Amino acid sequence: MSTPSPYEILGVAPTASLEEIKIAYRRAARATHPDLGGSEDKFKEVQRAFQQLNDLAAPLDYEQSFPAPGNAPRAGFNARPFDERLRKSPQQPKAQLPTEYVPPLSESSLALPDKKICEQRVHGEPRKRGLFSNRSRLLREAQTINLLAKNVMNILPAARLVNGLRSPASGHYDHVLFAGYRMAVINTMTLPDGYYSFDGNVLRHGNKLTQPPQFSISGMQRQFMQMNVVAFTLVLSANGNHHEPVIEYRRNADPTLASTPNVLNAAGLIRELKLFLGSGPSPNVVDRLALAKLREAMY
């Protein structure tokens, strides 16, 4: 049996336009994504097919080549209902496999970061926004970078952390951490130690109500179809205790529900990120296209 061509894998004609190929890719990536019930092998096959048709580094061996570099694929699926399964799943051993780069580092292109940048694990730093800097926010973000580097990235060699990004619509993301084809968007806040009850909307501490930062990841989901994008809010303790403040979810406010955000203290975030990123498809892969797109969004 002959090997199907990239056009056949994506279900498009050799005369298809770049936009038609992107649409077909979005459809195929959603259908084959392991988090959505697909096959990891089929998902990788779809990734390779799209990269071959989108590759500008060398002449293509197909009937058509494209004059403009392809941006990161778009899409929008919310994989939050699958978090519950992740919480009960052990970290996959393949997270510790040698780091792979897709496309390979041997493929050079103006649209792809070079070897030095791809091997860099932390990109960007806390930056002031606008005319005035917020010292407490800058310190909080620096603390988060240190937390992620020492407690999550140390066990996920392919994880890449990008800091200080403009969101696709408006506003900002403090941090984006991705490994393989899963991506965590993380914003932060600081609260006094104590016990907090979270109802899916506000944190209640005695008679005091606090609403976590509101931010949307729909734009990221549209831009990164190949990724399972999930939002997290990290609540830091003023004294650096990873287990404070204590956050308990009330009934009907489980973070596995699509309508409820993940609001966690440092210890909880470390645990969830290890499970979420480490048990995803190909957690030892660095997606160079995704890294390039994220670096473009740094301010």
Backbone as CSV, one residue per row, in Angstrom:
resi,resn,N_x,N_y,N_z,CA_x,CA_y,CA_z,C_x,C_y,C_z
1,MET,0.854,-1.191,0.000,0.000,0.000,0.000,0.891,1.243,0.000
2,SER,0.615,2.149,-0.905,1.430,3.356,-1.014,1.144,4.312,0.139
3,THR,2.150,5.074,0.515,1.992,6.062,1.575,1.162,7.237,1.074
4,PRO,0.114,7.633,1.805,-0.715,8.759,1.349,0.086,10.048,1.335
5,SER,-0.213,10.905,0.399,0.460,12.199,0.306,-0.108,13.135,1.360
6,PRO,0.594,14.234,1.664,0.054,15.212,2.620,-1.311,15.735,2.203
7,TYR,-1.534,15.879,0.896,-2.836,16.347,0.419,-3.935,15.341,0.781
8,GLU,-3.626,14.042,0.600,-4.612,13.001,0.905,-4.890,12.930,2.400
9,ILE,-3.843,13.120,3.209,-4.028,13.063,4.666,-4.964,14.172,5.132
10,LEU,-4.799,15.362,4.554,-5.641,16.495,4.946,-6.952,16.541,4.161
11,GLY,-7.071,15.711,3.128,-8.312,15.666,2.367,-8.525,16.858,1.466
12,VAL,-7.438,17.345,0.841,-7.558,18.478,-0.069,-6.919,18.123,-1.404
13,ALA,-7.288,18.847,-2.435,-6.715,18.639,-3.755,-5.355,19.317,-3.849
14,PRO,-4.470,18.831,-4.731,-3.161,19.477,-4.915,-3.268,20.926,-5.351
15,THR,-4.415,21.295,-5.884,-4.600,22.685,-6.319,-5.186,23.565,-5.214
16,ALA,-5.355,23.021,-4.009,-5.977,23.774,-2.916,-5.141,24.989,-2.552
17,SER,-5.824,26.049,-2.176,-5.137,27.257,-1.732,-4.617,27.076,-0.318
18,LEU,-3.747,27.983,0.111,-3.223,27.917,1.473,-4.338,28.000,2.497
19,GLU,-5.316,28.860,2.258,-6.426,28.997,3.196,-7.242,27.710,3.269
20,GLU,-7.458,27.060,2.128,-8.193,25.785,2.116,-7.429,24.710,2.871
21,ILE,-6.111,24.724,2.746,-5.296,23.754,3.472,-5.371,24.003,4.974
22,LYS,-5.357,25.271,5.375,-5.473,25.601,6.801,-6.812,25.145,7.361
23,ILE,-7.876,25.355,6.606,-9.205,24.930,7.055,-9.244,23.418,7.212
24,ALA,-8.680,22.709,6.219,-8.656,21.247,6.284,-7.806,20.773,7.455
25,TYR,-6.703,21.483,7.708,-5.844,21.124,8.834,-6.571,21.292,10.163
26,ARG,-7.284,22.400,10.314,-8.022,22.634,11.561,-9.024,21.510,11.795
27,ARG,-9.699,21.107,10.729,-10.699,20.046,10.846,-10.034,18.708,11.207
28,ALA,-8.915,18.401,10.543,-8.244,17.123,10.785,-7.586,17.089,12.166
29,ALA,-7.020,18.214,12.598,-6.387,18.261,13.917,-7.406,18.050,15.017
30,ARG,-8.573,18.641,14.865,-9.619,18.452,15.867,-10.091,17.002,15.887
31,ALA,-10.226,16.383,14.705,-10.743,15.019,14.614,-9.762,13.992,15.164
32,THR,-8.458,14.295,15.096,-7.458,13.305,15.495,-6.779,13.607,16.823
33,HIS,-7.060,14.773,17.442,-6.375,15.138,18.688,-6.664,14.099,19.768
34,PRO,-5.620,13.547,20.404,-5.825,12.510,21.436,-6.722,12.955,22.578
35,ASP,-6.701,14.236,22.915,-7.559,14.721,23.999,-9.030,14.694,23.623
36,LEU,-9.313,14.585,22.333,-10.698,14.588,21.873,-11.097,13.232,21.320
37,GLY,-10.390,12.196,21.752,-10.755,10.838,21.366,-10.062,10.319,20.126
38,GLY,-9.120,11.069,19.575,-8.425,10.643,18.372,-7.215,9.788,18.678
39,SER,-6.467,9.492,17.635,-5.265,8.666,17.739,-4.029,9.539,17.713
40,GLU,-3.088,9.264,18.602,-1.865,10.057,18.631,-1.077,9.904,17.338
41,ASP,-1.045,8.666,16.784,-0.329,8.450,15.532,-0.964,9.245,14.394
42,LYS,-2.296,9.252,14.324,-2.995,10.010,13.282,-2.776,11.507,13.468
43,PHE,-2.772,11.933,14.727,-2.556,13.351,15.022,-1.175,13.789,14.527
44,LYS,-0.158,12.962,14.799,1.193,13.277,14.340,1.255,13.298,12.820
45,GLU,0.520,12.378,12.202,0.494,12.317,10.739,-0.094,13.598,10.148
46,VAL,-1.156,14.089,10.780,-1.768,15.343,10.332,-0.801,16.508,10.530
47,GLN,-0.100,16.529,11.680,0.884,17.577,11.935,1.967,17.593,10.861
48,ARG,2.491,16.397,10.544,3.562,16.313,9.550,3.076,16.764,8.171
49,ALA,1.857,16.371,7.832,1.313,16.742,6.527,1.186,18.255,6.409
50,PHE,0.667,18.891,7.459,0.513,20.349,7.406,1.870,21.041,7.340
51,GLN,2.825,20.544,8.127,4.145,21.160,8.129,4.821,21.025,6.768
52,GLN,4.611,19.885,6.111,5.195,19.696,4.784,4.618,20.695,3.786
53,LEU,3.315,20.893,3.843,2.679,21.811,2.908,2.924,23.270,3.290
54,ASN,3.308,23.497,4.519,3.502,24.864,4.998,4.979,25.262,5.052
55,ASP,5.830,24.319,4.658,7.274,24.519,4.808,7.820,25.416,3.701
56,LEU,8.478,26.481,4.116,9.089,27.388,3.137,10.612,27.305,3.151
57,ALA,11.120,26.390,3.912,12.572,26.343,4.045,13.239,25.795,2.790
58,ALA,12.549,24.940,2.068,13.114,24.324,0.870,11.991,24.107,-0.120
59,PRO,12.314,23.950,-1.403,11.273,23.701,-2.398,10.503,22.444,-2.057
60,LEU,9.193,22.495,-2.213,8.344,21.352,-1.926,8.340,20.390,-3.105
61,ASP,8.194,19.126,-2.840,8.144,18.101,-3.874,6.713,17.811,-4.292
62,TYR,5.888,18.828,-4.192,4.493,18.643,-4.565,4.154,19.582,-5.706
63,GLU,2.947,19.548,-6.155,2.548,20.295,-7.335,2.405,21.780,-7.073
64,GLN,2.409,22.184,-5.797,2.162,23.588,-5.489,3.041,24.029,-4.336
65,SER,3.584,25.220,-4.409,4.287,25.816,-3.287,3.610,27.126,-2.973
66,PHE,3.863,27.658,-1.779,3.111,28.803,-1.310,4.034,29.982,-1.087
67,PRO,3.618,31.185,-1.458,4.493,32.348,-1.408,4.590,33.026,-0.059
68,ALA,3.776,32.643,0.899,3.801,33.352,2.181,3.914,32.361,3.309
69,PRO,4.652,32.690,4.364,4.799,31.768,5.487,3.478,31.564,6.192
70,GLY,3.262,30.342,6.649,2.012,30.052,7.343,2.088,30.463,8.782
71,ASN,1.050,31.067,9.266,0.983,31.408,10.683,0.569,30.184,11.464
72,ALA,0.630,30.291,12.790,0.174,29.187,13.608,-1.279,28.904,13.301
73,PRO,-1.659,27.635,13.212,-3.017,27.282,12.851,-4.032,27.824,13.830
74,ARG,-5.231,28.034,13.337,-6.305,28.525,14.181,-7.225,27.390,14.588
75,ALA,-7.970,27.687,15.615,-9.018,26.759,15.959,-9.691,27.188,17.187
76,GLY,-10.479,26.317,17.717,-11.086,26.637,18.959,-11.846,25.477,19.486
77,PHE,-11.180,24.705,20.323,-11.920,23.690,21.039,-11.550,23.826,22.490
78,ASN,-12.482,23.531,23.348,-12.232,23.654,24.777,-12.145,22.254,25.350
79,ALA,-10.970,21.878,25.806,-10.757,20.514,26.270,-10.873,20.395,27.775
80,ARG,-11.455,21.372,28.424,-11.563,21.345,29.882,-12.199,20.080,30.439
81,PRO,-13.248,19.499,29.806,-13.840,18.298,30.388,-12.858,17.159,30.536
82,PHE,-11.721,17.200,29.857,-10.766,16.110,29.938,-9.812,16.268,31.112
83,ASP,-9.863,17.409,31.805,-8.965,17.617,32.935,-9.191,16.599,34.044
84,GLU,-10.437,16.188,34.213,-10.739,15.248,35.289,-9.975,13.951,35.074
85,ARG,-9.895,13.510,33.841,-9.135,12.310,33.549,-7.651,12.538,33.827
86,LEU,-7.162,13.724,33.499,-5.752,14.019,33.713,-5.399,13.997,35.193
87,ARG,-6.320,14.471,36.010,-6.044,14.523,37.446,-5.818,13.127,38.020
88,LYS,-6.377,12.109,37.376,-6.273,10.751,37.890,-5.210,9.947,37.160
89,SER,-4.549,10.561,36.149,-3.588,9.841,35.330,-2.168,10.125,35.794
90,PRO,-1.336,9.107,35.867,0.074,9.343,36.225,0.803,10.025,35.086
91,GLN,1.899,10.668,35.424,2.699,11.301,34.392,3.233,10.238,33.438
92,GLN,3.187,10.515,32.150,3.641,9.553,31.163,5.165,9.529,31.109
93,PRO,5.781,8.324,31.066,7.238,8.238,30.993,7.807,8.951,29.776
94,LYS,7.036,9.036,28.683,7.563,9.642,27.464,7.893,11.117,27.655
95,ALA,7.439,11.724,28.742,7.801,13.121,29.011,9.297,13.253,29.242
96,GLN,9.951,12.153,29.619,11.371,12.173,29.913,12.224,11.751,28.729
97,LEU,11.598,11.455,27.591,12.346,11.082,26.401,13.158,12.278,25.905
98,PRO,14.185,12.039,25.090,14.970,13.159,24.547,14.075,14.168,23.836
99,THR,14.402,15.434,23.993,13.594,16.499,23.388,13.676,16.439,21.869
100,GLU,12.506,16.543,21.231,12.427,16.583,19.779,11.868,17.943,19.359
101,TYR,12.274,18.384,18.193,11.808,19.675,17.682,11.030,19.452,16.388
102,VAL,9.870,20.085,16.314,9.012,19.968,15.133,8.717,21.369,14.602
103,PRO,9.096,21.673,13.330,9.970,20.885,12.448,11.368,20.716,13.066
104,PRO,12.134,19.734,12.568,13.474,19.480,13.118,14.369,20.713,13.033
105,LEU,15.343,20.773,13.916,16.262,21.917,13.934,17.068,22.034,12.646
106,SER,17.159,20.940,11.907,17.892,20.979,10.642,17.159,21.802,9.593
107,GLU,15.867,22.038,9.798,15.084,22.826,8.853,15.109,24.288,9.291
108,SER,15.712,25.125,8.479,15.816,26.547,8.806,14.853,27.350,7.955
109,SER,14.352,28.417,8.527,13.407,29.282,7.831,13.291,30.577,8.613
110,LEU,12.991,31.654,7.907,12.787,32.929,8.585,11.590,32.873,9.511
111,ALA,10.672,31.932,9.251,9.468,31.818,10.072,9.699,30.992,11.324
112,LEU,10.876,30.370,11.468,11.136,29.480,12.590,12.297,30.000,13.431
113,PRO,12.206,29.876,14.764,13.337,30.267,15.620,14.538,29.361,15.350
114,ASP,15.737,29.898,15.496,16.936,29.093,15.253,17.202,28.157,16.432
115,LYS,18.239,27.359,16.296,18.564,26.337,17.283,18.771,26.935,18.667
116,LYS,19.515,28.039,18.749,19.797,28.654,20.046,18.517,29.087,20.742
117,ILE,17.615,29.717,20.006,16.357,30.179,20.600,15.474,28.994,20.984
118,CYS,15.419,27.973,20.132,14.577,26.812,20.416,15.031,26.073,21.667
119,GLU,16.338,26.035,21.894,16.854,25.330,23.066,16.747,26.171,24.335
120,GLN,16.478,27.450,24.195,16.272,28.323,25.356,14.948,27.959,26.019
121,ARG,14.944,27.755,27.305,13.747,27.237,27.977,12.824,28.344,28.480
122,VAL,13.373,29.492,28.838,12.567,30.610,29.342,12.751,31.802,28.401
123,HIS,11.638,32.375,27.962,11.670,33.474,27.004,10.929,34.678,27.592
124,GLY,11.537,35.843,27.497,10.906,37.042,28.022,11.039,37.139,29.526
125,GLU,10.601,38.273,30.054,10.692,38.535,31.486,9.590,39.509,31.873
126,PRO,9.348,39.652,33.170,8.343,40.635,33.589,8.689,42.018,33.079
127,ARG,7.744,42.680,32.463,7.962,44.004,31.892,6.850,44.945,32.340
128,LYS,7.192,46.203,32.474,6.157,47.161,32.821,5.244,47.378,31.624
129,ARG,4.000,47.716,31.891,3.006,47.946,30.856,2.589,49.409,30.910
130,GLY,2.681,50.082,29.800,2.301,51.484,29.780,3.381,52.356,30.387
131,LEU,2.979,53.514,30.886,3.927,54.497,31.401,4.428,54.176,32.798
132,PHE,3.621,53.434,33.548,3.971,53.190,34.951,4.149,51.703,35.195
133,SER,5.145,51.372,35.979,5.374,49.976,36.335,4.719,49.677,37.671
134,ASN,4.242,48.457,37.796,3.634,47.998,39.028,4.624,47.047,39.691
135,ARG,5.324,47.534,40.695,6.399,46.756,41.307,5.893,45.437,41.877
136,SER,4.745,45.443,42.512,4.222,44.211,43.105,3.920,43.177,42.022
137,ARG,3.391,43.633,40.869,3.107,42.693,39.781,4.403,42.118,39.213
138,LEU,5.410,42.969,39.029,6.681,42.501,38.502,7.324,41.474,39.427
139,LEU,7.264,41.714,40.722,7.813,40.755,41.688,7.020,39.455,41.667
140,ARG,5.696,39.568,41.542,4.833,38.386,41.495,5.140,37.530,40.263
141,GLU,5.319,38.178,39.136,5.613,37.437,37.914,6.992,36.791,37.982
142,ALA,7.960,37.502,38.551,9.300,36.930,38.709,9.252,35.703,39.620
143,GLN,8.454,35.787,40.673,8.295,34.659,41.590,7.668,33.468,40.872
144,THR,6.722,33.734,39.988,6.054,32.661,39.255,7.012,31.987,38.279
145,ILE,7.835,32.780,37.598,8.823,32.205,36.678,9.749,31.263,37.432
146,ASN,10.218,31.682,38.588,11.086,30.845,39.413,10.368,29.585,39.863
147,LEU,9.103,29.728,40.238,8.300,28.582,40.683,8.167,27.544,39.576
148,LEU,7.820,27.989,38.374,7.614,27.071,37.257,8.917,26.417,36.818
149,ALA,9.991,27.198,36.796,11.282,26.661,36.356,11.786,25.577,37.297
150,LYS,11.622,25.781,38.595,12.174,24.853,39.583,11.283,23.651,39.861
151,ASN,9.976,23.782,39.627,9.069,22.715,40.059,8.315,22.016,38.940
152,VAL,8.271,22.600,37.754,7.558,21.973,36.637,8.513,21.702,35.479
153,MET,9.252,22.714,35.069,10.120,22.561,33.912,11.285,21.625,34.191
154,ASN,11.620,21.450,35.444,12.730,20.563,35.768,12.429,19.105,35.442
155,ILE,11.136,18.741,35.366,10.793,17.354,35.030,10.228,17.234,33.615
156,LEU,10.095,18.352,32.920,9.594,18.344,31.552,10.633,19.043,30.661
157,PRO,11.621,18.313,30.170,12.716,18.934,29.420,12.268,19.717,28.188
158,ALA,11.142,19.332,27.586,10.680,20.020,26.372,9.786,21.218,26.671
159,ALA,9.472,21.460,27.934,8.590,22.581,28.271,9.288,23.903,27.974
160,ARG,8.527,24.844,27.427,9.038,26.173,27.127,8.109,27.208,27.764
161,LEU,8.702,28.192,28.431,7.945,29.212,29.143,8.157,30.558,28.460
162,VAL,7.066,31.206,28.081,7.116,32.519,27.446,6.379,33.498,28.355
163,ASN,6.999,34.610,28.678,6.465,35.543,29.670,6.130,36.901,29.068
164,GLY,5.090,37.533,29.631,4.727,38.879,29.217,4.225,38.947,27.798
165,LEU,3.021,38.431,27.554,2.468,38.396,26.207,1.237,39.279,26.086
166,ARG,1.047,39.802,24.907,-0.223,40.455,24.569,-1.203,39.367,24.173
167,SER,-2.422,39.437,24.691,-3.429,38.457,24.280,-3.907,38.793,22.874
168,PRO,-4.408,37.805,22.113,-4.827,38.049,20.729,-5.917,39.110,20.610
169,ALA,-6.781,39.219,21.608,-7.862,40.210,21.542,-7.411,41.506,22.203
170,SER,-7.381,41.520,23.506,-6.908,42.676,24.262,-6.448,42.182,25.622
171,GLY,-5.657,42.999,26.289,-5.160,42.600,27.588,-3.832,41.867,27.488
172,HIS,-3.485,41.160,28.566,-2.168,40.552,28.659,-2.265,39.185,29.313
173,TYR,-1.294,38.349,28.998,-1.096,37.083,29.689,0.234,37.170,30.415
174,ASP,0.254,36.790,31.690,1.506,36.836,32.440,2.490,35.791,31.927
175,HIS,1.993,34.558,31.729,2.875,33.463,31.352,2.140,32.469,30.451
176,VAL,2.873,31.862,29.535,2.367,30.729,28.758,3.419,29.634,28.831
177,LEU,3.015,28.463,29.312,3.907,27.312,29.434,3.349,26.202,28.558
178,PHE,4.171,25.679,27.653,3.662,24.607,26.791,4.700,23.503,26.650
179,ALA,4.195,22.300,26.422,5.031,21.129,26.179,4.253,20.217,25.253
180,GLY,4.893,19.760,24.187,4.171,18.946,23.222,3.036,19.749,22.613
181,TYR,1.837,19.226,22.721,0.679,19.894,22.125,-0.347,20.294,23.189
182,ARG,0.176,20.667,24.368,-0.668,21.240,25.411,-0.067,22.558,25.867
183,MET,-0.937,23.503,26.167,-0.497,24.860,26.495,-1.287,25.381,27.685
184,ALA,-0.576,25.884,28.694,-1.194,26.479,29.873,-0.976,27.980,29.837
185,VAL,-2.068,28.742,29.904,-2.011,30.199,29.985,-2.230,30.571,31.449
186,ILE,-1.283,31.288,32.035,-1.286,31.509,33.481,-1.259,32.992,33.808
187,ASN,-2.247,33.444,34.561,-2.222,34.777,35.155,-2.154,34.636,36.668
188,THR,-1.706,35.670,37.344,-1.410,35.534,38.769,-2.075,36.626,39.603
189,MET,-2.184,36.333,40.887,-2.662,37.296,41.864,-2.086,36.908,43.218
190,THR,-2.096,37.820,44.180,-1.615,37.537,45.531,-2.723,37.829,46.525
191,LEU,-2.915,36.914,47.497,-3.924,37.087,48.537,-3.323,36.735,49.895
192,PRO,-3.868,37.278,50.968,-3.403,36.902,52.310,-3.657,35.418,52.569
193,ASP,-2.855,34.843,53.450,-3.052,33.443,53.813,-4.419,33.253,54.459
194,GLY,-4.889,32.033,54.388,-6.177,31.715,54.994,-6.957,30.739,54.134
195,TYR,-8.183,30.484,54.543,-9.057,29.542,53.844,-10.007,30.314,52.932
196,TYR,-10.064,29.917,51.655,-10.937,30.559,50.674,-11.846,29.514,50.041
197,SER,-13.086,29.891,49.886,-14.062,29.045,49.207,-14.332,29.652,47.829
198,PHE,-14.210,28.828,46.780,-14.387,29.322,45.413,-15.652,28.725,44.812
199,ASP,-16.550,29.592,44.346,-17.823,29.125,43.796,-17.844,29.117,42.267
200,GLY,-16.680,29.275,41.657,-16.616,29.324,40.202,-16.583,30.740,39.670
201,ASN,-16.802,31.709,40.552,-16.806,33.108,40.144,-15.975,33.977,41.078
202,VAL,-16.201,33.852,42.381,-15.476,34.659,43.360,-14.892,33.778,44.451
203,LEU,-13.831,34.286,45.067,-13.232,33.646,46.231,-13.792,34.310,47.479
204,ARG,-14.288,33.497,48.403,-14.874,34.015,49.643,-13.959,33.682,50.813
205,HIS,-13.593,34.727,51.557,-12.770,34.571,52.749,-13.495,35.298,53.879
206,GLY,-14.230,34.533,54.700,-15.091,35.164,55.690,-16.176,35.952,54.977
207,ASN,-16.263,37.237,55.272,-17.251,38.092,54.611,-16.671,38.852,53.418
208,LYS,-15.405,38.579,53.119,-14.750,39.302,52.035,-14.803,38.491,50.749
209,LEU,-15.178,39.163,49.645,-15.243,38.513,48.342,-14.155,39.081,47.426
210,THR,-13.469,38.203,46.722,-12.421,38.604,45.777,-12.642,37.874,44.461
211,GLN,-12.650,38.607,43.370,-12.821,37.976,42.064,-11.449,37.794,41.408
212,PRO,-11.135,36.565,40.990,-9.861,36.339,40.292,-9.806,37.142,38.992
213,PRO,-8.618,37.379,38.455,-8.497,38.112,37.192,-9.313,37.446,36.093
214,GLN,-10.029,38.246,35.340,-10.837,37.741,34.235,-10.012,37.801,32.951
215,PHE,-9.837,36.671,32.300,-9.145,36.675,31.016,-9.644,35.513,30.160
216,SER,-9.649,35.764,28.864,-10.171,34.783,27.915,-9.024,34.150,27.135
217,ILE,-9.156,32.851,26.847,-8.149,32.163,26.039,-8.711,31.755,24.684
218,SER,-9.901,32.245,24.345,-10.505,31.852,23.071,-9.636,32.255,21.889
219,GLY,-8.996,33.423,21.996,-8.111,33.857,20.914,-6.920,32.931,20.760
220,MET,-6.367,32.450,21.879,-5.252,31.512,21.812,-5.703,30.197,21.190
221,GLN,-6.898,29.749,21.534,-7.396,28.509,20.973,-7.570,28.618,19.465
222,ARG,-7.982,29.797,19.005,-8.146,29.978,17.564,-6.794,29.993,16.853
223,GLN,-5.779,30.554,17.506,-4.473,30.658,16.869,-3.673,29.363,16.907
224,PHE,-3.911,28.555,17.952,-3.111,27.348,18.139,-4.010,26.112,18.111
225,MET,-4.450,25.751,16.921,-5.345,24.608,16.793,-4.681,23.324,17.238
226,GLN,-3.363,23.231,17.012,-2.680,21.994,17.351,-2.540,21.810,18.853
227,MET,-2.878,22.847,19.629,-2.699,22.798,21.074,-4.023,22.620,21.815
228,ASN,-3.936,21.980,22.945,-5.021,21.950,23.917,-4.708,23.075,24.905
229,VAL,-5.437,24.185,24.824,-5.126,25.388,25.602,-6.049,25.477,26.822
230,VAL,-5.464,25.613,28.001,-6.229,25.687,29.246,-5.733,26.868,30.080
231,ALA,-6.654,27.564,30.722,-6.324,28.746,31.528,-6.178,28.386,33.003
232,PHE,-5.213,29.013,33.659,-4.987,28.830,35.090,-4.783,30.191,35.749
233,THR,-5.322,30.344,36.943,-5.035,31.513,37.769,-4.261,31.039,38.992
234,LEU,-3.050,31.553,39.146,-2.211,31.197,40.289,-2.421,32.229,41.389
235,VAL,-2.780,31.745,42.577,-2.949,32.613,43.741,-1.739,32.404,44.650
236,LEU,-0.898,33.420,44.740,0.321,33.319,45.524,0.100,33.810,46.946
237,SER,0.880,33.244,47.849,0.864,33.676,49.242,1.854,34.812,49.429
238,ALA,1.515,35.741,50.294,2.409,36.870,50.551,3.719,36.424,51.192
239,ASN,3.702,35.291,51.904,4.917,34.838,52.586,5.655,33.729,51.838
240,GLY,5.197,33.388,50.626,5.896,32.400,49.821,5.556,30.954,50.109
241,ASN,4.586,30.703,50.990,4.173,29.333,51.295,3.376,28.774,50.116
242,HIS,3.861,27.699,49.516,3.206,27.120,48.347,1.824,26.559,48.649
243,HIS,1.555,26.255,49.902,0.276,25.640,50.263,-0.748,26.666,50.770
244,GLU,-0.383,27.909,50.726,-1.279,28.996,51.124,-1.483,29.946,49.953
245,PRO,-2.639,30.580,49.875,-3.824,30.317,50.689,-4.471,28.979,50.316
246,VAL,-5.275,28.459,51.214,-6.004,27.214,50.948,-7.262,27.558,50.157
247,ILE,-7.458,26.890,49.014,-8.607,27.164,48.156,-9.425,25.894,47.998
248,GLU,-10.661,25.961,48.394,-11.560,24.808,48.264,-12.689,25.160,47.311
249,TYR,-12.942,24.262,46.369,-14.025,24.482,45.409,-15.350,24.038,46.012
250,ARG,-16.347,24.882,45.874,-17.682,24.538,46.342,-18.348,23.610,45.343
251,ARG,-19.456,23.019,45.739,-20.198,22.131,44.856,-20.579,22.878,43.579
252,ASN,-20.484,22.186,42.467,-20.781,22.737,41.139,-19.747,23.766,40.677
253,ALA,-18.601,23.790,41.333,-17.538,24.706,40.909,-16.252,23.942,40.610
254,ASP,-16.390,22.671,40.216,-15.228,21.858,39.904,-14.500,22.447,38.698
255,PRO,-13.172,22.585,38.762,-12.443,23.199,37.642,-12.438,22.364,36.375
256,THR,-12.905,21.101,36.428,-12.994,20.306,35.210,-14.174,20.742,34.357
257,LEU,-15.067,21.555,34.917,-16.198,22.039,34.143,-15.734,23.152,33.214
258,ALA,-16.276,23.186,31.997,-15.827,24.155,30.999,-16.070,25.592,31.441
259,SER,-17.065,25.795,32.284,-17.430,27.153,32.683,-16.658,27.652,33.902
260,THR,-15.848,26.799,34.519,-15.167,27.158,35.754,-13.660,27.230,35.540
261,PRO,-13.029,28.324,35.915,-11.578,28.431,35.717,-10.805,27.620,36.742
262,ASN,-9.550,27.355,36.435,-8.650,26.717,37.388,-8.038,27.813,38.252
263,VAL,-8.412,27.883,39.520,-7.860,28.854,40.460,-7.160,28.048,41.548
264,LEU,-5.830,28.190,41.648,-5.041,27.280,42.467,-3.940,28.030,43.201
265,ASN,-3.566,27.504,44.375,-2.366,28.013,45.020,-1.146,27.400,44.330
266,ALA,0.051,27.751,44.769,1.267,27.325,44.073,1.410,25.804,44.052
267,ALA,1.143,25.153,45.189,1.263,23.696,45.240,0.264,23.038,44.294
268,GLY,-0.955,23.568,44.263,-1.969,23.020,43.373,-1.617,23.218,41.914
269,LEU,-1.085,24.394,41.577,-0.716,24.655,40.193,0.419,23.734,39.745
270,ILE,1.410,23.547,40.584,2.524,22.653,40.248,1.998,21.255,39.948
271,ARG,1.136,20.769,40.807,0.572,19.422,40.623,-0.203,19.323,39.313
272,GLU,-1.078,20.293,39.066,-1.930,20.233,37.877,-1.127,20.386,36.591
273,LEU,-0.122,21.249,36.585,0.669,21.437,35.374,1.491,20.198,35.048
274,LYS,2.015,19.532,36.049,2.750,18.294,35.808,1.848,17.249,35.157
275,LEU,0.627,17.138,35.654,-0.321,16.172,35.094,-0.778,16.593,33.702
276,PHE,-1.153,17.858,33.571,-1.707,18.344,32.312,-0.680,18.281,31.179
277,LEU,0.505,18.841,31.415,1.514,18.877,30.366,2.226,17.541,30.195
278,GLY,2.508,16.870,31.306,3.282,15.635,31.244,2.538,14.459,30.655
279,SER,1.204,14.466,30.699,0.436,13.332,30.185,-0.172,13.623,28.823
280,GLY,0.223,14.719,28.201,-0.317,15.065,26.894,0.350,14.294,25.772
281,PRO,-0.128,14.482,24.540,0.498,13.825,23.392,1.873,14.409,23.121
282,SER,2.867,13.546,23.039,4.245,13.952,22.720,4.757,15.071,23.614
283,PRO,4.790,14.876,24.940,5.254,15.949,25.833,6.741,16.246,25.698
284,ASN,7.467,15.428,24.940,8.894,15.668,24.715,9.154,16.460,23.437
285,VAL,8.083,17.016,22.823,8.214,17.760,21.571,8.152,19.262,21.828
286,VAL,9.018,20.019,21.155,8.956,21.480,21.133,8.410,21.886,19.764
287,ASP,7.246,22.493,19.741,6.636,22.957,18.500,7.255,24.310,18.147
288,ARG,8.106,24.348,17.139,8.834,25.570,16.787,7.909,26.644,16.230
289,LEU,6.861,26.233,15.528,5.902,27.205,15.009,5.176,27.904,16.154
290,ALA,4.791,27.119,17.170,4.108,27.703,18.328,5.040,28.648,19.076
291,LEU,6.295,28.247,19.246,7.261,29.103,19.946,7.453,30.418,19.194
292,ALA,7.533,30.346,17.871,7.707,31.559,17.076,6.526,32.502,17.258
293,LYS,5.324,31.964,17.233,4.123,32.777,17.360,4.047,33.411,18.750
294,LEU,4.396,32.667,19.784,4.351,33.203,21.144,5.396,34.306,21.325
295,ARG,6.572,34.117,20.770,7.612,35.135,20.900,7.212,36.426,20.204
296,GLU,6.460,36.314,19.124,5.975,37.503,18.430,5.026,38.319,19.313
297,ALA,4.344,37.634,20.250,3.355,38.302,21.093,3.971,38.929,22.347
298,MET,5.279,38.715,22.562,5.911,39.311,23.746,5.974,40.830,23.574
299,TYR,5.726,41.553,24.679,5.782,43.012,24.604,7.032,43.544,25.283
